[in-house]
């Protein structure tokens, strides 16, 4: 292991990227904490895809880390396949292209947060697109009073326990997802857990949901949408991605047994990750010199 006195100058050199001494990585990277960070080379979630559509199509707040985008697309596809004739899940904000401060959110700065509307049905049980940000009460319904064309009960939406639970369990049982939190109100959490107790066959999903489903502190209760947050990848941690809160026991072996390019994330591997861009540039320059003009 490197001594702190040896490591400190190398870390200082790595942080001088703003002065052009160390090239920033070309790969997508989530830097910093979700409420105080940025996103580099994020991946855009399409406006539409299998099982989903964006609530604000065309708006720029659609960028996430590859892990975040992949997790969502797998979950939406899974729900649509399990429940035929499912209306598309409507996806709200991820992050802006470079991340950073967002005018609608305190977080959503690093590409690891996303808001999605609940799956809902109409009074006949037909799957419907979620409308706006409707708060669902303890009885599991919401009324859209502003719709003039709603007709009898047309503005009434029911919380779809089956589809919403399947979405949650898919996220929590996905070995690659790294889901840290799913923020929802206590009432929504209770409805989902009651449904899971009666219908879920895999006890892991129920036990994980009891921890991960969480009403946030100092924010809206999230009775109108899911807010999903994923962990940093080991590679992102090496570049400065930060997590706040627990890394759950079922993720610990995968997420805390950190590796960078297949190596344990000890001090030596960390320094290698920091200096890798410099080495890559040197190798490319040497290769170009060997080829000569083309």
N, C-alpha and C positions, 0 to 999 in steps of 0.2 A: 504493500500500500504506500502511496506517496505521502510524505509529510505535508502538513498544511503550509509550511514555509515554501515548499517546492511547488505546491499546487496553486498557491495564490497568484504568482506572476502569470501563470498560464491562463488562469481564469480572467485576470485583468486584461490580458491580450485578447481573449475571446470576446469580451464585452466592448471592444473598440471597433466593432463592425461599423458603427456610424461614421468612423473616420476612414473607412475603406481598408483597414488592415486585414480583416477577416471576412471573406465573402459570406453573405447570408445563404442558407441552404435553398436549393431550388425546389425541394420537395414541399408539400403542404405541411405547415407547422402551426400549432396552437401555442401561443406564447402567453405566459402569465396566468392569472386567475380569471374566472369567467366574468367577474365584475370589474376587472382592472387588467386588461390585456388586449392583445390584437391577434389577427389571423393573417397568415402569409400563404399565398397560393392556395386558397380554399377551393373546394369543389362545389359547383352549383347544383342544387336540386332542380330538376326540370319542372316546368309549370304543370305538367301532367305526367302520369306514369301508371303502371299497373296498380290499381287500388287506391290512387290518391290524386288530388289536384291541389294547387296552391290557392289559398284564400285570397291572396293579392297577386294575381298573375302579372308578370312583367316587372314587378317591383324588385329592387336590387337585394333586398334582405333575404337572400336565398342561399347563402354560402355557408358551408360547414366543413369540418374535417372529413377526410374520406371515411373514417369510422362512423361518424354521425350520419352521413348520407347513406352509406351502405346499410347501417342498422335500420334506418327508416324504410328504405325500399324493400328490404327483406320482410319486415313486419307487415307492411301494407299488402304485399303480395300474399303473404301467409293468410291474413284475415280474408282477403278476397277469395282465395282458393277454398278455405274452410267453409265460408258462407256465401253460396251463390247469390247473385242479385244484390250484392252489397253496394250501396252508394259510396262513391269515393270519399275516403277520409280527406278532410280539408286541412291543409298544412299552413300554419301561420309563419311567424318570423323565425329565421335562423340568425345569421349574422350578415353584416354588410361585407362587400368584397374584401376590404382590408381589416375587417373587424373594428374594434374600438367602440367608442360611445355610441349608443343607439337611443334615439329620441323617445322610443316607446318602452324602453327597458333599462333596468339597472344592471342586468347581466347581458347575455347574448353578445359578448364582445370577442369571443375566441373560437367560434364555430362549434362549440360543444353543447349548445342549448338549442331547443326547438319547441315551439308551441304547436299543438295539434288540437283541433276541435274533437269533441266526443262523437262516437258513433251514436246515431239516434234513429228512432222509428216514429212513424205517425201513429194515431190511435188504432189503426187497423193492423199494425205490426209490420208495415212495409218500411224497409230501410230508406231513410231520407238523408239528403245532404244537410249537414249542420249549418245553421243560419246564424251569422253574427257570433257574438259572444254571449250566449244565453245562459244565465245561472240556473242550475238544476237544484231544486229544493230537496228536502229529506224524503219526499215521496217519489222522487225520481222523474219529475217532469218540469218543463219550462214552457212559458207562453210568450210568443212573439206578438206583442200588442200592436206594433207599428205596421203590421201587414194589413193593408186595406182590402186586399183581394183574398184574404185567407179563407173566408167562408166559415161554415160551422166547424169548429174544432180544427180548422186548417192551420192555425198558428200554434197548435199544441204539439210539443215534441216530447217524446219519452226517452229516457236514458236507456241505451241498449246494453244491458248487463252482459249478454253473451258475447257480443262482438268486442266490447271494451275490455272484458276480461281476457279474451283471446289475444288481443293486442298486447296487454300487459304481460301475460304469461310468455308470449313469444319473445318479448324483449328480455325477460328475466332468465329464460332458458337458453338463449342464444349465447353460445360459448365465446363468440367473437365480439359481442356487443359492448361489454364493459359498462353497462348502465349503472350509474351511481345513484341517481334520484329520479323518481317520477312524482312531481309535485301535483297534488290534488287536495281538495278540501277533505276534512274529516268525514263529512257526510258521504262524499263520493267513495272514499276509501272503505267505509263501512258497507256500502252497497256492493262493492266489488268483492270484498272478503266474504260477505254472506253468500253471494253467488258461488264463489270458489269453494266454500265449505261444502256446498251441496253437489257441485258438479266436477270439481277438479280431481283428476286421478293421480297426478304427480305431486306428492307432498312438498317437493322442493319449491314449486311455483308459489304455493300458499305461504310457506315460511319466508321466502324471499320478499314477497309482496308486502307482508306485514311490516318489514323494515323499510323497503325502498319507497313505497307509497307514503307520502309525507306532506302535511300542510305546512307551507313555508312560514317562517316567523318574520314579522315586519313587512309583509307583502299582502297582496290580495289573497283570499282563501283558495283561489283556483277551483271554484265550483262551476266554471264554464269551459275549461279546457285542461288537457294534460300539458305539463311542462317537463320534457325529458332532458336529462343531462347525462353525458357519457364521460368516462374517465379519460385522462391523457393516455396515449400509448407510451410504452417504454421509450421509444425513439423521441417523442415529443418532450418527455420529462428531461431527457438528456439535453435538449435545446432550451429548456426553461419553462415548460408548461407546469402549472401549479394546480393542485387539488386542495379543496377545503372540505373537511368532513371525512367520513369513514371510507375505507376500502373494505367492502364486505368480505366475510370469511370465504365465500365461494369464489371470489375473484382474487383473493390474496395470492394464491400460488401462481396464477397467471400474471397478475398485474404487479405484484411486488417482487416476484422472482424476475426482476427486470433484466432484460437483455438489450444490447445494442448490437445489431448485426450478428446475433447469436452469441454474444459474450456477456458474462455477468456485468451488471452495472456497478462496478467498483470504481475507485478513483482512476485507475489506469484506463479503463474503458471510457470513462467520462472524458478524460483528456483526449483520447483518440477520437471520440465523437466530435469534440470541439474543433480539433485540428484537421479533421478529415477533409473539409472543403479545400484547405490549402494544399493538402497532398494530392487531391484529385486534380486541381488546376495544374500543379507541377507535372503530374503524370501526363496530362493532356498536352502540355507544352512540349514535353520531351518526345511524345509520340509524333507531334506535328513536325518537330525538328528532324526526326529520323526519316520521315516520308519525303521531305523536301517539297519544292513547289509542285502544284498540281495544275 
